[in-house]
Amino acid sequence: MNAPALSDAIRRSWERCSQHGLDACAAPGAAAVNRSALAQRLEANARLVSYAQPLIEHLHQSLARTSSLIVLADGDAVVLRIVGDAGLMDRVMDISLTAGASWDEATRGTNALSLALREGQAMAVVNDEHFHLPHRFLRGIACPIPDPTRPGRMLGVLGILSDNELSIPHGRALVQNAADLIETRLVETHPEALNQIRVAPSQEALATPLEGILVLDDSGRVLALNRRARQLTGDSQGCPVDEALDLPAQEKQQLLKATPFRPVCLNNRQGQQFWVRLVQDNSPTEATAVEVEFASTAAQAAPASAPSASHAMGTDCPLQALDTGDARMKTAIQRALRVVDRNIPLMIQGETGTGKEVFAQACHLSSQRRLGPFVAINCAAIPGPLIEAELFGYTEGAFTGARQEGSAGKLRDAHGGTLFLDEIGDMPLHLQSVLLRVLETRSVTPLGGGEEISLDIAIICASHQPLQEKVNSGDFRADLYFRLSGMALCIPPLRERSDLPALVKRILAQECDEQPPRISSEALDLLRQQSWPGNIRQLRNVLRLAAALIDEQDPCLRPQHLPSEMTEAAAQTQSVNNSSLRSSEIRLVKEAVARCGGNISAAARELGITRTTLYRKLQQTD
């Protein structure tokens, strides 16, 4: 077989394929898709998929009249999402190009996805440039998505594939722009970034997709940056921002004067000119940007960075008040504190009764939206036909039984605050697409018509169901799942928590108007033995009853104050344990006597007991 004329990058790829022992004439083996492994990869890449999904949909619409596919893969070239023309989708199924399949070069040969990841830049692989003959009907262009926090590492790759209808220059522009936008969203929503610096070679390029973004920590060091920023500053990760921008001393002072509304023009030490504006990441209540505290001499001249709401509240923060010593809860609380003011949706998962709504309320009260409304809606408690009206509101006469004056709906009620969607997994499938559009446009149209109304809300969702399984089964939209689960948190069940004594004390303090009662060690041990299928909700009910039964003369919670089924179950368990212990003891005695050939003295010595004791135990077996 004569090889086509190849570029250097593709020639090197073909050489590697030969070294891997691949046969160009043979079809690669079918890639077995492990649904569980795919679910794990989707979860591990949740932020990437969440921010890529709107761009995938946009590319799909832009290429709707062409025979094209849009593919998102992770940093190992494992396909996470694939959408596009149905006919071409059927065709690529024959070469195992499907969600969950690996398109790594070592197993699938030269292809655009793996080559872009390896080369670290947009790459096209067209027809005969594919190593394997069965792949040569494809024209592919792909662009890697860098990890903005780890220089040189690729989070994933976005590609467009077609069967001869794709213009490579046009496709390169589309996929590069989409990859840049995904990277930019990953940078500007960095959970630890307090401040951002936006840079551009001209003032006109500021506040456009052409601007570079650097996110900074408390000390003014660069935590993450996008491709546009790297073009201006190089790989400046971890550097003080004035060093990253290569600023002389007088320009540092100028930088402090920048705001989103009054950007400044700076010159670096090389004489290059660029424009800069400062912003505080996702701050909905600040009218102007917060000045950055630098790690250089400028730090002494500049005011300190304003703390976020959660930091300002210190130990009085409602989220921190939920920390009663359990390690998993502490981790969930710390993660939530980092994002409550970052416009990142929270997905809280946990069994029924674990306190998901309490956690959501604490997130709201620990945020800068705490003075706004907290609106909760249980998607499982409202009949399916009414959820749409409950969420989106309706106009007069929108449907039979509608109130004459109409209804604003929960989304509008939550304007300026937080909307908590409990049991989101029970939302009907047809409403999920409507909710997705609301989240993308940040506006809502009431049932019955009328103009769109802008929304300013934070979204927190919760579910006791494993939503990823519902996504895999098609019962929950994947794009909505990734939009809602900007950060997923898990509340552990009560039976697995290590802070039961502290929880008991806190609940008793909440339930008792005066001095809360003490709890005896016996009662606490009894509580520890329970499986708590109803979790904290069940514990609260038990303690509320016990507190009502406590004698005022002896303010101590004892086992007799707990529900009878608990004490009876404990007694039954103890009886079973005693019986089991007695049976084991008798068995050991008989085995020892048998081993000693009926010699009682020898058996007693082996067991370490007297002959009298051994005789008595043998009599108990009769």
Secondary structure, 3 states (H helix, E strand, C coil): CCCCCCCHHHHHHHHHHHHCCCCCCCCCCCCCCCHHHHHHHHHHCHHHHHHHHHHHHHHHHHCCCCCEEEEEEECCCEEEEEEECHHHHHHHHCCCCCCCCECCHHHHCCCHHHHHHHHCCCEEEEHHHCCCHHHCCCEEEEEEEECCCCCCCEEEEEEEEECCCCCHHHHHHHHHHHHHHHHHHHHHCCCCCCEEEEEECCHHHCCCCCCEEEEECCCCEEEEECHHHHHHHCCCCCCEHHHHCCCCHHHHHHHCCCCCCCCEEEECCCCCEEEEEEEECCCCCCCCCCCCCCCCCHHHHCCCCCCCHHHHHHHHCHHHHCCCCCHHHHHHHHHHHHHCCCCCCEEEECCCCCCHHHHHHHHHHCCCCCCCCEEEEECCCCCHHHHHHHHHCECCCCCCCCCCCCECCHHHHCCCCEEEEECHHHCCHHHHHHHHHHHHHCEECCECCCCCEECCCEEEEEECCCHHHHHHHCCCCHHHHHHHCCEEEECCCHHHCCCHHHHHHHHHHHHCCCCCCEECHHHHHHHHCCCCCCHHHHHHHHHHHHHHHCCCCCCEECHHHCCHHHHHHHHHHHHHHHHHHHHHHHHHHHHHHHHCCCCHHHHHHHHCCCHHHHHHHHHHCC
